[in-house]
Amino acid sequence: MGTLSLKRAYVPPDPNDGIRLLIDRLWPRGVSRSEAAIDCWMKEIAPSVPLRKWFGHDPARFAEFSERYREELDENPEAVAQLCDMVRQHDVTLVYAARDPHINHARVLAEYLAEHECSPNATT
């Protein structure tokens, strides 16, 4: 089984990142495609546009956001299975654009994968 890491899109890639998966629906502002070194862009695993807009990165809404995002993941088994397969076979870094390293969808996704035995606990 590979490792799972989380990294902001604004942090330079590292050779130890393994497969770099962008897990946002929007490309990170100010980051060129060559700088990002993204191997795969999984828009379909990101929170829906309405959920992302509702959340607005408001810490007071994070608990409810997490629940709603997990429900979306439950309703998206194909994308989850695809991501699980990658993590089981390779080292994977989930790349996200959110500013807060603790209150973001990447953290929720990593926990969800670990709970569903898709990955070891994610590291940042």
C-alpha positions as CSV (number, residue, x, y, z in Angstrom):
1,M,0.0,0.0,0.0
2,G,1.2,3.5,-0.9
3,T,1.3,6.5,1.3
4,L,-1.1,9.4,1.2
5,S,0.0,13.0,1.8
6,L,-1.7,16.4,1.6
7,K,0.0,19.4,0.1
8,R,-1.2,22.9,-0.9
9,A,-0.9,23.7,-4.6
10,Y,1.4,26.6,-3.7
11,V,4.0,24.4,-2.1
12,P,6.6,23.3,-4.7
13,P,6.5,19.6,-5.8
14,D,8.9,17.2,-4.2
15,P,10.2,14.0,-5.9
16,N,8.8,12.0,-2.9
17,D,5.2,13.2,-3.7
18,G,4.5,10.2,-5.8
19,I,1.4,10.8,-8.0
20,R,0.2,14.4,-7.5
21,L,-3.6,14.6,-7.7
22,L,-5.4,17.9,-7.8
23,I,-8.6,17.5,-6.0
24,D,-10.2,20.9,-6.6
25,R,-12.9,21.7,-9.1
26,L,-11.1,24.9,-10.0
27,W,-7.4,25.3,-11.0
28,P,-5.5,27.1,-8.2
29,R,-5.1,30.8,-8.9
30,G,-1.6,32.0,-9.9
31,V,-0.1,28.5,-10.3
32,S,1.0,27.4,-13.7
33,R,0.4,23.9,-14.9
34,S,4.2,23.3,-15.1
35,E,4.8,24.6,-11.6
36,A,2.0,22.5,-10.2
37,A,3.3,19.3,-11.7
38,I,-0.1,17.7,-11.5
39,D,-0.3,14.1,-12.7
40,C,-4.1,13.8,-12.6
41,W,-6.9,16.3,-12.0
42,M,-9.8,14.6,-10.2
43,K,-12.5,17.3,-10.3
44,E,-15.1,14.7,-9.7
45,I,-13.8,13.9,-6.2
46,A,-14.0,17.6,-5.1
47,P,-17.0,19.0,-3.2
48,S,-19.9,20.1,-5.4
49,V,-20.0,23.8,-6.4
50,P,-23.0,24.5,-4.2
51,L,-21.4,22.8,-1.2
52,R,-18.1,24.6,-1.8
53,K,-19.9,28.0,-2.1
54,W,-22.0,27.4,1.0
55,F,-18.9,26.4,3.1
56,G,-16.9,29.4,2.0
57,H,-14.0,28.2,4.2
58,D,-15.9,29.3,7.3
59,P,-14.5,27.4,10.3
60,A,-17.9,27.6,12.0
61,R,-19.4,25.6,9.2
62,F,-16.6,23.0,8.9
63,A,-18.3,20.2,10.9
64,E,-21.5,20.4,8.8
65,F,-19.4,20.8,5.6
66,S,-17.5,17.6,6.5
67,E,-20.8,15.7,7.0
68,R,-22.2,17.0,3.7
69,Y,-19.0,16.3,1.8
70,R,-18.9,12.7,3.2
71,E,-22.4,12.2,1.9
72,E,-21.3,13.4,-1.5
73,L,-18.4,11.0,-1.4
74,D,-20.8,8.2,-0.5
75,E,-22.9,9.0,-3.5
76,N,-19.8,9.0,-5.8
77,P,-18.5,5.4,-5.4
78,E,-16.8,5.3,-8.8
79,A,-14.5,8.3,-8.1
80,V,-13.8,7.0,-4.6
81,A,-12.9,3.6,-5.9
82,Q,-10.6,5.1,-8.6
83,L,-8.8,7.1,-5.9
84,C,-8.6,4.1,-3.5
85,D,-7.0,2.0,-6.3
86,M,-4.4,4.7,-6.9
87,V,-3.6,5.0,-3.2
88,R,-3.4,1.2,-2.7
89,Q,-0.8,1.0,-5.6
90,H,1.2,4.2,-5.3
91,D,2.4,7.0,-3.1
92,V,-0.2,9.8,-3.7
93,T,-0.2,13.4,-2.7
94,L,-3.6,15.1,-2.7
95,V,-3.1,18.7,-3.9
96,Y,-5.5,21.4,-2.9
97,A,-5.6,25.2,-3.0
98,A,-7.3,26.1,0.4
99,R,-5.3,28.3,2.7
100,D,-6.0,26.5,5.9
101,P,-4.2,23.2,6.2
102,H,-6.6,21.8,8.8
103,I,-10.0,23.1,7.7
104,N,-10.4,22.0,4.1
105,H,-11.9,19.3,1.9
106,A,-8.5,17.5,1.4
107,R,-8.4,16.7,5.1
108,V,-11.9,15.4,5.1
109,L,-11.2,13.3,2.0
110,A,-8.0,11.8,3.5
111,E,-9.9,10.9,6.7
112,Y,-12.7,9.4,4.6
113,L,-10.3,7.3,2.7
114,A,-8.6,6.1,5.9
115,E,-12.0,5.2,7.4
116,H,-12.9,3.2,4.3
117,E,-9.5,1.3,4.5
118,C,-8.3,3.0,1.3
119,S,-5.2,4.5,2.8
120,P,-3.1,4.8,5.9
121,N,-3.5,8.0,7.8
122,A,-2.6,11.0,5.7
123,T,0.4,13.1,6.4
124,T,0.9,16.8,5.7
